[in-house]
Amino acid sequence: MAEIFRIIGGRRLSGSAAIPAAKNAVLPILAACLLTDDDVTLSNCPLLEDIENMRRILEKLGCRTERTGRRLTVRTASAASHEMPDGLSKTLRSSIFMMGPLLGRFRKATVTYPGGCEIGLRPIDLHLKGLRVLGVDIREAHGRIDCDGAHMHAGDVLLDFPSVGATENIMMAAVLTPGETTIRNAAREPEIVDLQMFINAMGGRVSGAGSGIVRVKGVKALHGAAYQPIPDRITAGTLLCAAAMTGGEIQLEGARADCMDAVLIKLREAGCLIEASEDGVRLTAPERLRPVDVFTQPYPGFPTDMQAQMMALCCLAGGTSILVENVFENRFNHAAQLVRMGADITIHHRTAVVRGGRLTGARVQARDLRAGAALALAGLAADGMTEIEDIHLIDRGYERLEDTLTSLGAQIRRLGK
């Protein structure tokens, strides 16, 4: 039976919350486990649908996985298949990460076009173009991609756009390929750096992640490792927005301010007091939020994964905010739902004009992961009751969000529809 969130707004959030490992770091790291025959243990991994789907994909390929709480062990010695399972691949955008590791391990890969949230076209041509530079023969037909890496070699790859997925895929394909591969105009996200650190913890030789030029020196083999991925900067940003919108005060244990500069700058512009330390990030909300202008960009610019949450915040600001979505062409699905809650939002192509005011509770629908999170934040700050449908999309990126918010003082329940 489908579940909903029922939220009674108007409760001030306060307290502390611990930030788990980043979904967008864990997923490529799980894919990279295929590059070794030894066991890998990851810690602080949240229980998320996307991560569970990646586990199922690895098991379909012949691996064994074990989860104890947030501790996840992957045993890849028995991996035997280079063909991705169709059904699971279509539920998870990050399944495309498997091309690189499968080519690294088996020198061939068969994958289907991936699924995930409907927030834009997100073509994978950059992945395929980069792999072709490494000598991979790629054939596309009937919704499948067949990759033959029998003649793989090092190469000099120039990405037309700093795609996170393409950067990570090419990195993983090159790890066990002789010679030195260079990736230019590489994505600079912290999750790229984390993947580099994980690969190197297994004996790889990757450098430059975070700088825009990544170099991969091929090695003959990798060994197992125990590793803790970086904390989730998007979960942290979402909770900071929740506290800001409810006039609250929150301490996020483990959050890394150095990975969240763009978000923290905008929250400060909105009037929030931000204190960062080695232990985490603390936010104290102002009496009234100020409007801010947001332009999403690849890292280190403002993250597209925080655009929806920031739009919800702007709905309460004392003035007019402008948000421009430069990464995905179809990522304002939440705007119409916020309007149902009383928001004053005008959309023109990739630009949203938000005139701040009040929000009131309503029945709304999550259209994608981050849009759903934004609606939850709006519900926390709205007058009256808000009910959110399709919360399974929220579960893809937030581990029991209602439990975290309840611990901070929110009135939110998960109910069967």
Secondary structure as GFF3:
##gff-version 3
##sequence-region A 1 417
A	DSSP	beta_strand	3	8	.	.	.	ID=ss1
A	DSSP	beta_strand	14	18	.	.	.	ID=ss2
A	DSSP	alpha_helix	23	32	.	.	.	ID=ss3
A	DSSP	three_ten_helix	33	35	.	.	.	ID=ss4
A	DSSP	beta_strand	40	42	.	.	.	ID=ss5
A	DSSP	alpha_helix	49	60	.	.	.	ID=ss6
A	DSSP	beta_strand	64	68	.	.	.	ID=ss7
A	DSSP	beta_strand	71	75	.	.	.	ID=ss8
A	DSSP	alpha_helix	86	91	.	.	.	ID=ss9
A	DSSP	three_ten_helix	93	98	.	.	.	ID=ss10
A	DSSP	alpha_helix	99	106	.	.	.	ID=ss11
A	DSSP	beta_strand	108	112	.	.	.	ID=ss12
A	DSSP	alpha_helix	125	133	.	.	.	ID=ss13
A	DSSP	beta_strand	137	141	.	.	.	ID=ss14
A	DSSP	beta_strand	144	148	.	.	.	ID=ss15
A	DSSP	beta_strand	156	158	.	.	.	ID=ss16
A	DSSP	alpha_helix	164	174	.	.	.	ID=ss17
A	DSSP	beta_strand	180	184	.	.	.	ID=ss18
A	DSSP	alpha_helix	190	201	.	.	.	ID=ss19
A	DSSP	beta_strand	205	207	.	.	.	ID=ss20
A	DSSP	beta_strand	213	217	.	.	.	ID=ss21
A	DSSP	beta_strand	225	227	.	.	.	ID=ss22
A	DSSP	alpha_helix	233	245	.	.	.	ID=ss23
A	DSSP	beta_strand	249	253	.	.	.	ID=ss24
A	DSSP	three_ten_helix	257	259	.	.	.	ID=ss25
A	DSSP	alpha_helix	261	269	.	.	.	ID=ss26
A	DSSP	beta_strand	273	277	.	.	.	ID=ss27
A	DSSP	beta_strand	280	284	.	.	.	ID=ss28
A	DSSP	beta_strand	293	295	.	.	.	ID=ss29
A	DSSP	three_ten_helix	304	306	.	.	.	ID=ss30
A	DSSP	alpha_helix	307	314	.	.	.	ID=ss31
A	DSSP	beta_strand	320	324	.	.	.	ID=ss32
A	DSSP	alpha_helix	333	340	.	.	.	ID=ss33
A	DSSP	beta_strand	344	348	.	.	.	ID=ss34
A	DSSP	beta_strand	351	355	.	.	.	ID=ss35
A	DSSP	beta_strand	363	365	.	.	.	ID=ss36
A	DSSP	alpha_helix	369	381	.	.	.	ID=ss37
A	DSSP	beta_strand	385	389	.	.	.	ID=ss38
A	DSSP	alpha_helix	392	395	.	.	.	ID=ss39
A	DSSP	alpha_helix	401	407	.	.	.	ID=ss40
A	DSSP	beta_strand	411	416	.	.	.	ID=ss41
###
